[in-house]
Amino acid sequence: MAHEIVVVDYHKGNLLSVARSMSSVGAEVVISDDPQTIAEAHGIILPGVGSFEDAMRYIRPSGQGDAMVNSIRRGVPFLGICLGLHLLFDRGSEHTSDAWGNGWVPGLGILKGSVTRLESDRLKVPHVGWNQLHLTEHGRQCPLFVDVPEGSNVYFTHSYALDDDVDPGIVTTRTHYARSFGSSIWADNVFGVQYHPEKSSATGMRILSNFLRYVRG
């Protein structure tokens, strides 16, 4: 049976709150770690709390990575949240073991670019709390931001963010903290957000509702 929305369980992250939030906007949603269930979904959400390295160590050998990549290539709507956004890219600098001599952990490689640590002598890292979304021209056309005003506040909790080698043409919002970073992206059927819409009050529910609307066509 194909499910409307599958929230990918890679044994990390805040899955229940994402699933509950999607249910609250009217989605039929399940949480699953099964690659076949993921592959059959009408829409996929990859949430995330944890490290880039730990996530990829599970996603690759489990078969989840192939299931998600193949679904994306078939045009299935996909939403990455926080770490789930990071994992879409070529590589991340976050690792806890010494296995990565070059300092980079390979991601899913759906999108080009890197994820690196926020650095600041003045501001506290991790970046935790409410901050603004500044819509780009691309963002004003993005289905995720229908009825989401410029400057809306959403909830962040992260130490790593998209680096400047990410194509600015896919960036839909920017946020300023330690540096100006892409806080949302959109590339065809792929969406990603750095913040947690499930923790972002009415604005977050609007974003999730817009994703569901996109899944339903």
N, C-alpha and C positions, 0 to 999 in steps of 0.2 A: 504493500500500500504506500503510495507516494504522499508524503506530508506537505502541508502548505509551507511551513517554516521549520527548518531544523537548526537548532542551536548546537554547535559542535562542542562535544565534551572531550577535551584532550587532557582531562584530569588536572586542569589548572583553571583558576579564574572564577568569576562570580556569575555562575550560570543561571541560578534560580531567579535572581532579580531581573535578568534580561528576559527570561522566558515569561515571567509574570507580567512584565511590562508589555511584552508583545501580546499576551493574552488580553490585557486590559484595553488594548486598542483594537481588539476583535480578531486577532490571528488564531488559527489552529496551529499550535506549536508543540514540538517535542524536543527533548534533549537527548542526543544520541552520540555514542562514540563509534558506531558501526559505519564503516565506509560505504556499504551498500545503501543504507538509509540516507546518508548524506548525499550520495550520488543521485538518488531518486527525488530529492526535495525540489519543490517549486521555487524556494528561496532559502538561502543559507546565511546564518549569522555566526561569525567567529569572534566570540568575546575574548577578554583576556586580562588576567592579572598574573604577574609572574615574570620570569626572565625569558628573553628571546631564545637563549640556548636550550633551556629546559623544555620549552614548548616544541622546538624543532626536533629535539631528541625523541619526543613521543610521536609527533605528527608524521614524520618521514617513514619510520619503520612500520607504523600501524596501518598504513594505507590511506589514512585520512588526507594526506597531502595530495596524492594522485587523484582522489575522489573530488577534492575541492578544485584543483587545477582543471581537471577535465570538465567539471560542471561549469566553471567560469568560461572556458573556451566554447562551450555549447550555448552560452548566452544566459545561463541561470543567474538571476539577481543575487548579489553577494554583498554583505555588509560586514566589514571588520571594525571592531571596537577596541580602542586603546592598543594593547599588544596585538590584537587581531588585525589592526591596521598595519603595524610594523611588519608582521610576518608576510604580508603581501609583497614586500620589496626584496631586492637582490640580497641585501646583507644588513646585519646589525652588529654593533660593536659591544653589545652586552653579553658577557660570558663569565662563568664562574670557575671553569676548569682551565688548565693550561694546554688543552688540545688544539687551540687555535693560535698557532704561531704567528700568523699575520694579523691577529686581533679581530678578525671578522668571522661571524657565524653566518653561513648561507641561509637565506630565507626561501620562500616559495618562488620568488622570481617572476611573479605575475607582472609586477611593475618595476621599472628601473629606478635605482637610487638606494640610498643608505639611511640607516637610523643610528643616530649618535646621541651621546649624553648631553644634556643641558649643562652648561658651565657658567657660573656667575660668582664673582667675589662679593656681590651686593645683595643678591636675592637668594632665598633658601631653596635648595634642591633636595628632595623632590618638590615639584610644583603641585601643590595641593590646594584646592578650593575653587571658587568661582572666578571665571574670567570671560572675556568677550570674544565673540566671533565676528570677524570683519570679512564680509563677503567680497570675493573677487568678481570680475565680470563673468567668469565661468560659473561661479557659485550662484549668480543671479539667475542662471538658466537651469540650475540643478534641480531635479525632481525632489531631492531630499529637503530643500529649503523653501518649498512653497509655504507661504504664510509665516515664515520665520524672519523677523525683522533684522536689519543690520544692527550690529552691536549687542545682539542677544547674549545673555549670560548662561553658561553651562558649567558643569562640574568636572574638574580635572584632578587626576592623581597620577603623576608620572615623572620619571627622571630622564627619559629618552624621548626624542622627537625626530621627525623627518629632517634630513639635512638639506643643504642647498643644491645638491646634485639631483634632487627630485624635479621632474619636469614641471615648471610653473604652470604649464597649460592644463594640468589635471587638478591643480589646487583650487578648492572651492571656498575655503575660508582660511584666514591667517589669524594667529593669536600672538601677542607680544608678551614674552616672559623669558628672561635671560637672552633670548634672541627672538627674531620674528620667524615663526615656523608655520608650515602648513598644518592646520589643525583639522582639515577635512579634505578628502579628495573624491574625484569622480572620473572614471574612465570607462565609457560604454556601460556595461552592466555591473561594474565594480564600484562600490562606495566604501569609504573608510572614514572613521572619525577618531580623533585622539582622545576626546573627552568621553564621559559616560552618560549617554542619553537616558539610561534607566535611572540615573541619580539626578537628572537635570530638570525636574519639575515639568511644568507645562511645555516648555520649549523642547525638552527631550522627548516627551510623549508625541509632540507634533512631528518631530523628525522620524520617530519609529512608525507613526501612522503613515507618513509619506512613503517610507520604505515599503510598508505593506501594500499601499495603493499601487506602487510601482510593480511589485510582485504580481499583483492581480491584473496588471495591464491597463 
